[in-house]
């Protein structure tokens, strides 16, 4: 199972998530980060739907926090 999440602000997000990606549980789910010119793409893969949802929810929650911080 795989999904892809695309977010803007590549420089800041790439640095923040690159450090975080070293701490993922690779036995059930993992993700990789690709930095583009104007976006960051998260490729999330998992063995089951529960792990896929948990990993994508974690990434999305961190993206929401990042977005709120940018508005301060």
N, C-alpha and C positions, 0 to 999 in steps of 0.2 A: 504494500500500500504506500502511495506517495502523494504528497501535495506540494504546491509551490506558493510561497507568500512573497509578494514584491512590495518593498517600502522605499520611500524617498529619503534623501539626506545620507548619501552613501558613506562619506568619510567618517562621521561620528558613529553611525550605527555599525559599520564594519568593525571599527576598533572595539566597540563595546561588546558585540556578540562574538567576536573572534576569541576573546578571553573566556567567555562563557561556554563556548562550544567544547572546550577541553573537559568540562565537567558533566557532560551528558552521559546517560546510561546507554551504552552502545549495544547491549545485549538485546534490548527490545525495540529501541528507537534511536535515531540519530539525525543530525541535520548538518548540511554544509552551507556555506555562505559564498555567494558570488557577488563581487562588487562590479557594478557597471558605471557608466559615466554619470547617470542621474538617478540611479536606484541601487538597492541591494536586494538580491534574490536569495531566499531561504528555501533550500530543497530538503524537505522533511520525508524521511522514510521510516517505516515501522513494520513490525511483524504482525501486529493486530490493530484493530480499530481503537481499542482503549489506549494503547501506547501512542498511536498517531494523534488522537485527540488531546491527550495530556501534553505532548510535546508542542503541538501547534498552539494550544491554549497558553502555554508558558511564554512562547515567543510573542504571541499577540498581546498578552498582558504587559510584557516589557515594552512593546511598541507603543501601547497606550500611555504608559508612564512617560516614555520619551516624548511623545507628542504633547502631553500636558506640561511637561517641564519646559518645552520650547515656548509655550504661551506665557510663562511667568515673566 
